[in-house]
Each structure stands twice: as C-alpha cells, then as structure tokens.
Amino acid sequence: MKIDDIRRSYTKDKLDADNLAADPIVQFEQWLKDAIAAELPDPTAMCVATVDASGQPSQRLVLLKDVNSSGFTFYTNLGSRKASELAVNPKVSLHFPWHPLERQVIVYGTAERVPSSQVVKYFLSRPKESQLAAWASEQSRPISTRHALMQKFAEIKHKFAHGEVPLPSFWGGFLVKPSKIEFWQGGEHRLHDRFMYQRQADGSWQIERLCP
C-alpha cells in the first residue's frame, strides 16, 4: 500500500465570514451540535496537547465535559502526565477532529484548576464503575500486567461496595481559557476555509481568514 496515494476531495460545506458567529464559543457550540446530530463517534473527544519542562510535547484524547463563555473543561487524575505538565507550563492546545464533517477546531489557551465543588459535582455524576476506576488507576504510572490493574479494581470495588464512592484527593479538572480559536472547513482542491478568532485586550474577538 502506498500511503502517499491516499487522498480525497473535501466538498461537504463552505465557511464564510458572513456565516460566522461574532463569538467563537457560540460558533463552537453550533459545530458541536452538528457533530452530535451527525451521530459522530465520540463527538466530544478532543486531543489535548501539553509540553513538559524540556519542551517535549505530548498528546492524548480526552472528553470535553463542559463548554461555556469561560472556556473548555475536562477532568483527569492530577498525577497524570498531562496534569504534571500543566503544573509546569499551563499553555495548552485542544484539537477537535470532526473528520466526517470535514471540520476541525483548534483551541489555544491556558489551563487552570477548576474549583473543588465543581469537581465533586461532576465526579458524583459519573457511573460508579468510572468512579472506582479513578481510584484504581495511578494514571500514567507503570504497571506490571493488566491482571494487576483488574485486581486493584476488584479491591477498590469491594472497599466501596456500600454507599457513595468519595472523590479521590488526586482527581480534579482543568478549565482551558482560550486566547485563540481556529475553525477549519475542508474545501475543494485543498483550498480550505480557515478562520482564526483572537481575543483582544478588552475581551472582544478579532476574526481573520487564514490561507489554507
């Protein structure tokens, strides 16, 4: 198989300045609704890119759990690689790859911890098995076998067999406050439509069309 021969045309839609919302969060929410309505697998999945102290970037897929005028929220183990890297460098990028719609959204911003009250509220809304998994997994740490992981899960399940599963002290959330948000719509002949929103000092947003 020659991978350099794999290509296709992008013809599903166009993106024009006249059709853009003045606020990128409003524009994002509309595109997210479109992704959900199209029944895309995991429409809230986003690639979170962070950078460690040496400058080495890393990426992983995480589920978006809230979006509002303040920004984009996700939750994680605070001992994970992404959380450790954000503690050193809070600059972060999010990427939403809605390929079937020939759309992408890229968010640039900084991450900050969300209040513990918000973390508790979300954690208690999760299925119990997911709550137990948060206790069982020392995210990003080496583990000998999957059997060892499942054994730890069974122990935690037995420990919290009755009553609520409490919030682990090592589990929390991050709010990504955007400084720039790019919307990408695939176009014919690789002449894609790209618009960048950039936050201004007064809190307003400047919109520019970018070359594809």
Summary of the structure (lengths in Angstrom):
residues: 212
radius of gyration: 19.8
end to end distance: 28.0
largest distance: 59.9
contacts: 559
relative contact order: 0.19
helix: 32%
strand: 33%
